[in-house]
Amino acid sequence: MKLNTLTVILLFSFCASAQTFNEKTTNASNVRLNVSNSGTYGNAFRGYRDGSGNPSGEYPAGSGIEHVFESGIWFGGLINGGTVAVSTASVDAPQGYSTGSAGFEFYPEVGATLSEISSLRNSPFYSPNAVSHQDFIAVYSDKNVQVPGTNTQIGSHTNPLFVEVTAKTYNWNYSFSDFFVILDYEIENIGANTVDSAYFGLWANTVVRNINITPAGSGGAAFYNKGGNGYFDSLQMTYCYDNSGDPGFTDTYVGQKFLGAEDKNGFHHPKAEERFKAHYNAWQFNSTSDPLYFQPTNDNTRYQKMTRGLNDRPCWDANNTTNSSCGTKSYQEQLNEAGNRSDLVSVGPFIDFEPGDKIKVSYAFIFAKKKEDGNPNSDNNQVQQSTFLANAGWAQTAYNGEDVNFNGILDAGEDVDGDNKLTRFILPAPPEIPNTKIVTSENKVEIFWANNSEASVDPISQKMDFEGYRLYMTKLGFDVTDVPNLQRDLIKIAEYDIADNGYNFETGFEAVKLAQPVTFDGDTNIYSYKYTLENILNGWQYAISVTAFDRGNEESNLESLESSPLANNFRAFAGKPANKNLETNSPFAYPNPYYAGASWEGTSSFQEQSRKLYFANLPANCEIYVFTAAGDFLDKITHNAQYDGSDIRWNQTFGAEDASQNVFSGGEHAWDLLTENTQIIARGVYIFTVKDLDSGKLYKGKFAIIK
């Protein structure tokens, strides 16, 4: 699915200035999470309503499996030990984020943005201050009772806590960390009052459905009420899965996990401090009628939820067989049944939060595929959860960083980076991703890559430990025969490593090393290696990836690490090269005849917009005109040899997220079988003409459509 970072500017006529709402989508990892500069996550599936296609909380990337309707932070406490106040970035709202509406109480200042930096040296956002491969940074506060830059009152927001939040979002492309997104907060008291017994919470409405199978929101409430929920008390992690919505197409988990907190009083975590608690609550989305699972709608009831969880109650894991005061099912059993629920993981208390004080809190969104055991999702058993739990462990490891014994103190032997302070978010790193170039031609794909990975230095051992390369490729039809999951679909086809060094297979690089490195026009990279794929079917999409791996580090007990195949994947389409002679090499269309539902098209929510027919043997620069047999004009297509497929819905749904990673042969162009007014064409015979824009020559051909 083609995903673009979206920045939405909301303009109000109330005054000359405006409130700026910015949002971006994570794309370094295998998670596509919408992040805003107003304390929210997820876009309420707006991207599938406004046509942008921007995901809300998709995992794996490109799969169509959504997980997060909307989420946001909550902060509450007692002002000067008395008045209860809770400020929320997001609450139960059927249409999602709404500027100025009740419950949406955190705002950036006018002109503030959602900035992006990266630790990757080849990124346009590179910064030595970056923590991850993609950091989003926002600053917002609850201090305003009117939307900044407008005269619009913020609904029911009359008692701000005066807290300013610096929110950072981290994600990495490593294969051992590309399934979580870290949420790292610094909350500052910018007011004049002390906030006592403060609690921080992450609220979310998680909805796990495959929008390629069931369009987002279709069927109204029935789309949303298929989720099963739960909470791991020992991990401070809530979770949601598709209990009964799209069986077989949504075998995933999503969870929100508390990682740790710090303030002037030290490090805080339930495992490190008995006084400090994590509370879990869940309720029926946008419902206030249930006596237990009710949506809190004011500061008092929200604070009550934040300070006591369902997991603190005797019926959490007991039913009437062990406790006569409980119902026939424990709370955990009830939550495991299908429904549409919001949940909240809150932590605290933070004591004496005085003016100028700061609190640091970290959470993570964690995603995972269900471990298949042959049983339905509703079983939700330990085997099915095992990958999810392992992924949660990696998120906690990332947060812990140098804090090996998890006590919040830099102890002897823990200062890996030698800066004399406790550093969190340190992950082992594989070699740098190889710079890669894909060239396609008729029934052939050539893979070129540079040797930049070979100079990589491990951040922990400080040694150059590069060992070799691996090449991956998908099977024919990977994109249309199942729910796309590149992590699963990329299959290793070759591996090469340093010879005679006592590691791995010691194959050497002679089979792929070029006698002389090559370069390409407009590309500053120097390519030292080449691998060729023969007998590739024209017109079909193949995903290709090249990775680098290291030797590992026995001293640090680290296994060999490999750069992410997902972070370096290209979509290769073999086909005819640019045609230099129309007279002897006539353009043609294929498949011809075209049958509706051609095998390479797949299934999507935009089925009629995802048809695909190719024009081939095209000149490097040309125009293609399509007519009915009677001569009525239908469509005009402009082609050049740099064509990347971005002009049709099929490639937006099934192709590379970055259209520049769709690699075509130069002489082919796909058409979606829609008129220039996006009307569906009927079966019959059609005429096309190709005009070579360089020579002015014309060619006429025809094709048939059978439906």
C-alpha positions in Angstrom: 0.0 0.0 0.0 1.4 3.4 -0.9 1.5 5.5 2.3 2.4 9.1 2.4 3.2 11.2 5.5 0.1 13.4 5.8 0.1 16.9 7.2 -3.3 18.4 7.7 -3.8 22.1 8.4 -7.1 22.9 10.0 -8.1 26.4 9.3 -10.7 28.2 11.3 -12.6 31.4 10.4 -12.9 32.5 14.0 -9.8 34.7 13.8 -6.8 35.4 11.6 -4.5 32.8 13.0 -5.0 29.0 12.9 -4.4 25.9 14.9 -2.1 23.4 13.2 -2.7 19.7 13.5 0.2 17.6 12.1 0.3 13.9 11.7 2.8 11.4 10.3 2.9 7.6 9.9 5.8 5.5 11.2 7.5 3.7 8.3 11.0 2.6 9.6 9.6 -0.5 11.3 7.0 -3.0 10.0 4.3 -0.9 11.9 2.3 1.9 10.2 1.1 3.9 13.2 -0.5 7.3 12.8 1.1 9.8 15.2 -0.1 13.4 15.8 1.3 16.5 17.5 -1.8 16.6 19.8 -1.1 13.5 21.8 -3.1 11.1 19.7 -2.3 7.9 17.8 -4.4 6.3 15.1 -6.6 8.3 12.7 -10.0 6.6 13.4 -9.6 4.9 10.0 -10.0 8.3 8.4 -7.4 7.4 5.7 -9.9 4.9 4.2 -12.7 7.4 4.1 -10.8 10.4 2.7 -9.1 8.4 -0.1 -5.5 9.0 1.1 -5.1 5.4 2.2 -3.1 6.5 5.2 -3.2 3.7 7.8 -4.1 4.1 11.4 -2.2 1.2 13.1 -1.4 -1.3 10.4 0.8 -4.4 11.0 2.4 -6.0 9.0 3.0 -3.1 6.7 0.9 -3.5 3.5 -1.2 -6.3 4.9 -4.4 -4.2 5.4 -4.6 -5.5 9.0 -5.6 -2.5 11.2 -5.3 -2.5 15.0 -5.7 1.1 16.3 -8.9 3.1 15.9 -7.6 5.9 18.1 -5.4 6.4 21.2 -4.2 9.2 23.4 -2.6 10.1 26.7 -4.4 10.9 29.9 -2.9 12.8 32.9 -4.7 13.4 36.2 -4.1 14.3 39.8 -5.1 16.4 42.8 -4.4 20.2 42.4 -2.7 21.3 45.6 -3.9 18.0 47.1 -7.6 18.9 46.7 -9.4 19.4 43.3 -9.5 16.5 41.0 -8.5 17.2 37.4 -7.8 15.0 34.4 -6.7 16.1 31.0 -7.1 13.8 28.0 -5.8 13.9 24.5 -8.4 11.5 23.2 -11.6 9.7 24.4 -14.3 7.6 23.0 -15.5 9.4 19.9 -17.2 7.5 17.0 -15.7 9.9 14.4 -12.3 10.2 16.1 -10.3 13.3 16.7 -12.3 16.5 16.6 -10.6 19.8 17.3 -12.2 21.6 20.2 -14.5 18.8 21.1 -14.8 17.5 24.7 -12.0 15.1 25.6 -9.5 16.5 23.1 -7.7 18.8 25.5 -4.0 18.7 24.5 -2.8 21.2 21.8 0.4 22.4 20.3 1.1 26.1 20.0 0.2 27.8 16.7 2.9 27.0 14.1 4.3 24.0 16.0 5.0 20.9 14.0 5.6 17.2 14.4 9.3 17.0 13.6 11.2 14.0 12.4 14.8 13.0 12.9 16.7 9.7 12.2 19.8 7.9 13.4 20.4 6.6 9.9 23.2 8.5 8.3 21.8 8.1 4.8 18.4 9.5 5.9 17.4 13.1 4.9 16.3 13.5 8.5 19.7 12.4 10.0 20.5 13.9 13.3 23.2 12.8 15.9 20.5 13.4 18.5 18.1 10.8 17.1 17.4 7.8 19.2 15.9 5.5 16.6 15.8 5.1 12.8 12.7 7.3 12.9 11.9 9.7 15.8 8.8 11.9 15.8 8.9 14.7 18.3 6.0 16.9 19.4 5.3 19.4 22.2 1.8 20.1 23.4 0.0 21.1 26.6 -3.4 21.2 28.3 -3.0 24.8 29.4 -5.4 26.3 26.8 -9.2 26.5 27.3 -9.5 27.7 23.7 -8.1 26.0 20.7 -4.8 28.0 20.1 -5.2 30.5 17.3 -9.0 30.5 17.5 -11.9 31.6 19.6 -13.2 28.1 19.8 -13.7 26.9 23.4 -12.4 23.4 24.2 -15.5 21.5 25.3 -15.7 20.9 29.1 -12.0 21.9 29.6 -12.3 24.4 32.4 -9.7 23.2 34.8 -6.3 22.6 33.1 -3.5 21.0 35.0 -1.0 23.1 33.2 1.3 20.3 32.0 3.4 20.5 28.9 4.3 17.2 27.2 7.3 16.5 25.0 6.4 13.3 23.2 8.8 11.3 21.2 8.0 8.2 19.1 10.7 5.7 18.3 10.8 2.9 15.8 13.6 0.8 14.2 13.9 -1.3 11.1 15.8 -4.2 12.8 14.1 -7.6 12.4 14.2 -8.0 16.2 12.5 -4.7 16.9 10.3 -3.8 13.8 7.1 -4.9 15.6 6.9 -2.2 18.3 6.8 1.6 18.5 8.1 3.3 21.7 6.2 6.2 23.1 8.5 8.3 25.3 7.2 11.3 27.3 8.5 14.1 29.4 5.7 15.8 31.3 6.6 19.2 32.9 4.5 21.2 35.4 4.4 24.6 33.8 1.7 25.9 36.2 1.8 27.5 39.6 0.2 24.6 41.5 1.5 21.4 42.9 -0.2 18.3 41.5 -0.3 15.5 44.0 -1.1 11.8 43.5 -0.6 12.2 39.8 -1.3 9.4 37.3 -0.4 9.0 33.7 -2.4 6.8 31.3 -2.5 5.6 27.7 -6.0 5.2 26.5 -6.8 3.3 23.3 -9.7 1.9 21.3 -8.0 -1.0 19.5 -9.9 -2.7 16.7 -8.3 -5.5 14.8 -9.8 -6.0 11.3 -8.5 -6.5 7.8 -9.7 -3.6 5.7 -8.8 -5.4 2.5 -11.4 -8.0 3.4 -13.9 -5.9 5.2 -13.8 -2.2 4.3 -13.2 0.1 7.3 -16.5 0.9 9.1 -18.7 -1.2 6.8 -21.7 -2.5 8.6 -21.6 0.2 11.3 -21.2 -1.1 14.8 -20.8 -4.7 13.6 -17.4 -3.8 12.1 -16.0 -2.8 15.5 -17.5 -5.3 17.9 -15.4 -8.4 17.1 -12.4 -7.8 19.3 -11.3 -9.9 22.3 -9.4 -8.1 25.1 -7.1 -8.9 28.0 -4.3 -7.7 30.3 -1.0 -9.3 31.4 -0.7 -8.0 35.0 2.9 -9.2 35.2 3.9 -7.3 32.1 1.7 -4.2 32.6 0.4 -4.8 29.1 -3.1 -4.8 27.6 -4.0 -6.5 24.4 -6.6 -7.0 21.7 -7.1 -9.5 18.9 -9.8 -10.3 16.3 -12.1 -12.7 18.1 -14.6 -13.3 15.3 -14.3 -10.6 12.6 -12.1 -11.7 9.7 -10.9 -15.2 10.7 -7.8 -16.3 8.8 -7.1 -12.8 7.7 -6.4 -11.1 11.0 -4.2 -13.4 13.0 -2.5 -10.7 15.0 -2.2 -9.1 18.4 -1.8 -5.5 19.5 -1.0 -4.3 22.9 0.0 -1.2 24.9 2.7 -1.8 27.5 4.0 0.4 30.3 7.9 0.3 30.3 9.0 2.5 33.1 9.0 6.0 34.6 11.3 8.4 36.4 10.9 11.7 38.3 12.8 13.6 41.1 12.0 10.8 43.5 13.8 8.2 41.3 12.9 5.3 39.1 9.3 3.9 39.2 7.9 0.5 38.1 5.7 -2.0 39.9 8.6 -4.5 39.8 10.9 -2.0 41.4 8.6 -0.3 43.9 5.7 -1.8 45.7 3.9 1.6 46.2 3.9 2.3 42.4 1.1 0.5 40.5 -0.2 -0.1 37.0 -3.9 -0.2 36.7 -5.9 -1.7 33.8 -9.5 -0.7 32.9 -11.7 -1.6 29.9 -15.2 -0.5 29.0 -17.7 -0.7 26.2 -16.8 1.9 23.6 -18.9 5.1 24.0 -21.2 3.5 26.5 -22.1 4.8 29.9 -24.9 2.3 30.9 -22.9 -0.7 32.1 -22.3 -0.4 35.9 -18.7 -1.8 35.6 -17.6 -1.4 32.0 -18.8 2.2 31.7 -17.1 5.0 29.8 -15.9 7.7 32.3 -17.1 11.1 31.0 -15.8 13.6 33.7 -12.7 14.3 35.7 -13.9 12.5 38.8 -14.9 9.2 37.1 -11.7 9.3 34.9 -9.5 9.8 37.9 -11.3 6.9 39.6 -10.5 4.7 36.6 -6.9 5.9 36.6 -6.4 5.0 40.3 -8.0 1.7 40.5 -8.1 -1.0 37.8 -10.2 -4.1 37.0 -7.0 -6.0 37.8 -7.2 -4.7 41.4 -10.6 -6.3 42.0 -11.3 -9.8 43.4 -13.3 -10.9 40.4 -10.5 -10.1 38.0 -9.5 -13.7 37.8 -12.2 -15.4 39.9 -15.8 -16.4 39.1 -18.6 -17.7 41.4 -17.0 -21.1 41.7 -14.2 -19.6 43.8 -15.8 -16.4 45.0 -19.6 -16.2 45.6 -19.6 -12.4 45.1 -18.4 -12.8 41.5 -20.4 -13.7 38.4 -20.4 -16.9 36.3 -17.4 -15.5 34.4 -14.3 -13.6 35.7 -13.6 -10.2 34.3 -10.8 -11.7 32.2 -13.2 -14.3 30.8 -15.8 -11.6 30.0 -13.2 -9.4 28.2 -12.1 -12.3 26.1 -15.5 -12.4 24.4 -16.1 -10.4 21.3 -16.9 -6.7 21.7 -15.8 -3.1 21.0 -13.9 -1.8 24.0 -11.7 1.0 25.0 -8.9 0.3 27.5 -6.6 2.3 29.7 -3.3 1.4 31.3 -2.5 4.0 34.0 0.5 4.3 36.3 1.2 6.1 39.5 1.1 7.8 41.9 3.7 10.4 41.2 4.1 12.4 44.5 4.4 16.2 44.8 4.6 17.2 41.2 5.6 20.7 41.8 6.0 23.7 39.4 9.0 23.1 37.2 9.2 19.4 38.0 9.4 16.8 35.2 8.1 13.2 34.9 9.4 10.8 32.3 7.1 7.9 31.3 7.5 5.4 28.5 5.0 3.0 26.9 5.1 0.9 23.7 2.6 -0.3 21.1 3.5 -3.9 20.5 2.3 -6.0 17.5 2.7 -9.7 16.7 1.4 -12.5 14.5 -0.5 -15.1 16.3 1.5 -18.3 16.8 -0.6 -20.8 14.7 -1.7 -23.8 16.7 -4.7 -24.9 14.6 -7.2 -23.4 17.0 -9.5 -20.4 16.4 -8.4 -17.0 17.5 -11.0 -17.1 20.3 -9.0 -19.7 22.1 -6.4 -16.9 22.8 -4.1 -19.5 24.5 -0.5 -19.3 25.6 0.8 -20.9 22.4 -1.1 -18.3 20.2 0.3 -15.5 22.5 3.9 -16.7 22.5 5.2 -14.5 19.7 3.4 -11.5 21.2 4.9 -12.0 24.6 8.4 -12.4 23.1 7.9 -9.2 21.2 6.9 -7.4 24.4 10.2 -8.7 25.9 12.2 -7.0 23.1 10.3 -3.7 23.7 11.2 -3.9 27.4 14.8 -4.7 26.5 15.0 -1.6 24.3 13.7 0.6 27.1 16.0 -0.9 29.7 19.1 -0.1 27.6 22.1 -0.1 30.0 19.9 -0.8 33.0 20.5 -4.5 33.0 19.3 -5.2 36.5 16.3 -2.8 36.1 16.9 -0.7 39.2 17.1 2.7 37.5 20.7 3.2 38.5 23.9 3.0 36.5 25.8 0.2 38.2 29.3 -1.0 37.6 29.8 -2.7 34.2 26.6 -1.2 32.7 28.0 1.9 31.0 28.2 0.5 27.5 28.6 3.9 25.7 31.0 5.3 28.3 29.1 8.5 29.0 28.8 8.0 32.8 25.1 8.1 32.8 22.3 5.6 32.4 21.3 5.4 28.7 18.0 3.8 27.7 17.0 2.7 24.2 20.3 1.0 23.3 19.8 -1.8 20.8 22.5 -4.0 19.3 22.9 -3.1 15.6 23.5 -5.3 12.5 25.7 -3.9 9.6 24.5 -1.0 7.6 21.9 -1.8 4.9 23.6 -2.4 1.5 23.0 0.3 -1.1 21.0 -1.6 -3.7 20.0 -1.1 -7.3 17.4 -3.3 -9.2 17.4 -3.4 -13.0 14.6 -5.3 -14.8 14.3 -6.4 -18.4 12.5 -9.1 -20.3 12.2 -12.2 -18.1 15.1 -11.0 -16.0 16.0 -9.1 -12.8 19.5 -7.9 -12.1 20.4 -7.1 -8.5 23.4 -4.8 -7.8 24.7 -3.8 -4.4 27.5 -1.7 -2.9 30.1 -2.7 -0.3 29.1 0.1 2.2 28.0 -2.5 4.8 31.5 -3.9 5.1 32.8 -0.8 7.1 30.0 -1.0 9.7 31.1 -0.8 13.4 29.0 -2.5 16.1 27.9 0.1 18.7 28.4 -2.3 21.6 31.7 -4.1 20.7 33.0 -1.1 18.7 34.4 -3.6 16.2 34.0 -4.0 12.4 32.2 -7.4 12.5 30.7 -7.6 9.0 30.4 -11.2 7.8 28.3 -11.4 4.6 25.2 -10.8 2.5 21.9 -12.6 2.0 19.5 -12.2 -0.9 15.7 -12.7 -0.7 12.9 -13.0 -3.1 9.2 -13.7 -2.9 7.3 -16.5 -4.7 5.1 -15.7 -7.7 1.8 -14.3 -6.6 2.8 -13.6 -3.0 1.0 -10.3 -3.1 -2.4 -11.5 -4.3 -2.9 -15.1 -3.0 -2.8 -14.4 0.7 -2.7 -11.5 3.2 0.7 -9.8 2.3 3.3 -10.3 5.0 6.8 -9.6 3.6 8.5 -10.8 6.7 7.0 -14.2 5.9 7.0 -14.0 2.1 10.6 -13.1 1.5 12.6 -16.3 1.0 16.4 -16.5 1.1 17.7 -17.4 -2.4 21.4 -16.9 -1.8 24.0 -16.2 0.8 27.7 -15.1 0.6 30.2 -14.5 3.4 33.9 -13.9 4.0 36.0 -16.9 3.1 38.6 -18.6 5.4 37.8 -16.7 8.6 36.3 -19.5 10.6 32.7 -18.1 10.6 29.5 -19.2 8.8 29.8 -21.0 5.4 32.9 -19.2 4.2 31.7 -19.2 0.6 33.5 -16.1 -0.4 32.2 -13.4 -2.8 33.8 -14.4 -6.1 30.5 -15.6 -7.5 28.9 -12.2 -7.2 31.7 -9.7 -7.1 32.1 -7.6 -10.3 35.5 -7.4 -12.0 34.9 -3.7 -12.2 32.4 -1.8 -10.0 29.6 -0.1 -11.9 27.7 3.1 -11.6 24.3 4.4 -13.0 23.3 7.8 -14.3 21.9 10.0 -11.5 23.1 7.6 -8.8 26.2 8.3 -6.7 26.6 4.8 -5.4 29.3 2.5 -6.6 28.1 -1.1 -7.0 30.5 -3.9 -6.4 28.3 -7.0 -6.6 25.7 -8.4 -9.0 23.2 -11.3 -8.9 21.0 -12.2 -11.8 17.5 -13.8 -11.7 16.5 -15.5 -14.9 13.2 -16.9 -16.2 11.1 -14.3 -14.4 7.5 -13.9 -15.6 6.8 -10.5 -17.2 4.2 -8.3 -15.5 4.2 -10.0 -12.2 5.5 -8.4 -9.0 8.4 -9.9 -7.1 9.8 -8.4 -3.9 13.6 -8.4 -3.8 15.8 -7.6 -0.8 19.5 -7.6 0.0 20.8 -7.7 3.6 24.1 -7.7 5.4 24.8 -9.7 8.5 27.6 -9.8 11.1 29.5 -12.4 13.1 27.8 -11.8 16.4 29.7 -11.2 19.7 30.3 -14.1 22.0 31.6 -11.8 24.7 28.3 -9.9 24.8 26.3 -13.1 24.3 24.9 -11.7 21.0 24.0 -13.9 18.1 24.7 -12.8 14.5 22.5 -9.9 13.6 21.2 -9.1 10.1 19.9 -5.9 8.6 16.2 -5.8 7.9 15.0 -7.3 4.7 11.9 -5.1 4.9 13.9 -1.9 5.1 15.6 -2.7 1.8 12.9 -4.3 -0.3 12.2 -3.4 -3.9 9.3 -4.5 -6.1 10.6 -5.8 -9.4 8.4 -6.1 -12.6 10.2 -7.8 -15.5 9.1 -6.8 -18.9 10.0 -5.3 -22.3 12.6 -2.6 -22.3 12.0 0.8 -24.0 11.2 0.2 -27.7 13.4 2.0 -30.1 11.7 0.8 -33.3 7.9 0.7 -33.5 8.0 -0.5 -37.1 9.7 -3.8 -36.4 8.7 -4.2 -32.7 5.1 -3.4 -32.4 3.5 -2.3 -29.1 0.9 -4.7 -27.7 -1.4 -5.2 -24.7 -1.5 -8.2 -22.4 -3.2 -10.3 -21.1 -5.2 -10.2 -24.4 -8.0 -11.1 -24.1 -8.3 -9.7 -20.6 -10.6 -11.7 -18.2 -12.1 -9.9 -15.2 -10.2 -10.9 -12.1 -6.8 -11.6 -13.8 -4.8 -13.8 -11.6 -2.3 -11.1 -10.7 -4.9 -8.6 -9.4 -5.7 -10.0 -5.9 -8.6 -8.9 -3.7 -9.0 -5.4 -2.1 -11.6 -2.9 -1.0 -11.1 -1.1 -4.3 -11.6 -4.1 -6.5 -12.9 -2.3 -9.6 -10.1 0.3 -9.3 -7.5 -2.5 -8.9 -7.7 -4.0 -12.4 -4.5 -4.2 -14.4 -3.7 -4.6 -18.0 -0.2 -3.9 -19.5 0.8 -2.0 -22.6 4.2 -3.3 -23.7 6.9 -2.6 -26.3 6.4 1.1 -25.6 8.9 3.9 -26.6 10.8 5.6 -23.8 8.5 8.6 -24.1 5.0 8.2 -25.5 1.3 8.7 -25.1 -1.2 5.9 -25.2 -4.8 6.6 -26.2 -7.6 4.1 -25.6 -10.8 4.1 -27.7 -13.9 2.0 -28.1 -14.3 0.0 -31.3 -16.6 2.8 -32.5 -13.9 5.4 -31.9 -15.1 7.0 -28.7 -12.2 8.3 -26.6 -11.8 6.6 -23.1 -8.4 7.4 -21.6 -5.0 8.9 -22.2 -1.9 7.6 -20.5 1.5 9.3 -20.5 4.5 7.0 -20.3 8.2 7.4 -19.8 11.0 5.0 -19.1 11.1 6.0 -15.5 7.5 4.8 -14.9 7.0 3.6 -11.3 3.3 2.4 -11.4 2.1 5.2 -9.1 -0.8 6.2 -11.4 -3.0 3.2 -10.7 -4.7 1.9 -7.5 -3.2 -1.6 -7.8 0.3 -0.4 -7.1 -0.9 1.8 -4.3 -2.5 -1.2 -2.7 -0.1 -4.0 -3.5 3.1 -2.3 -4.6 5.9 -0.6 -2.6 5.0 2.1 -0.1 7.6 4.3 -1.8 6.8 4.3 -5.4 10.4 4.8 -6.3 11.0 1.2 -5.2 8.7 -0.1 -7.8 11.1 -1.1 -10.6 9.7 -1.5 -14.2 11.6 -2.3 -17.4 11.0 1.0 -19.2 8.9 -0.3 -22.0 5.7 -1.3 -20.1 2.9 0.6 -18.5 -0.1 -0.8 -16.5 -3.6 0.5 -17.0 -6.5 0.1 -14.5 -9.2 -0.3 -17.2 -11.0 2.8 -16.1 -11.9 5.8 -18.3 -10.4 9.2 -17.6 -13.5 9.9 -15.5 -12.9 6.6 -13.5 -15.8 4.9 -15.2 -15.8 1.1 -15.5 -15.5 -0.1 -19.1 -17.7 -3.0 -20.4 -16.6 -6.1 -22.2 -15.8 -5.8 -25.9 -13.0 -5.0 -28.3 -11.0 -1.8 -27.8 -8.5 0.2 -29.9 -5.3 1.8 -28.6 -2.8 4.1 -30.3 0.8 4.8 -29.2 2.4 8.1 -30.1 6.2 8.2 -29.8 6.8 11.7 -28.4 10.4 11.6 -29.6 9.8 10.6 -33.3 6.2 11.5 -33.7 5.4 8.1 -35.1 2.0 6.4 -34.4 1.1 2.7 -33.9 -2.4 1.3 -33.5 -3.4 -2.0 -31.8 -6.4 -3.6 -30.2 -7.3 -5.8 -27.2 -10.4 -7.5 -26.0 -12.1 -7.5 -22.5 -14.1 -10.5 -21.5 -16.1 -10.2 -18.2 
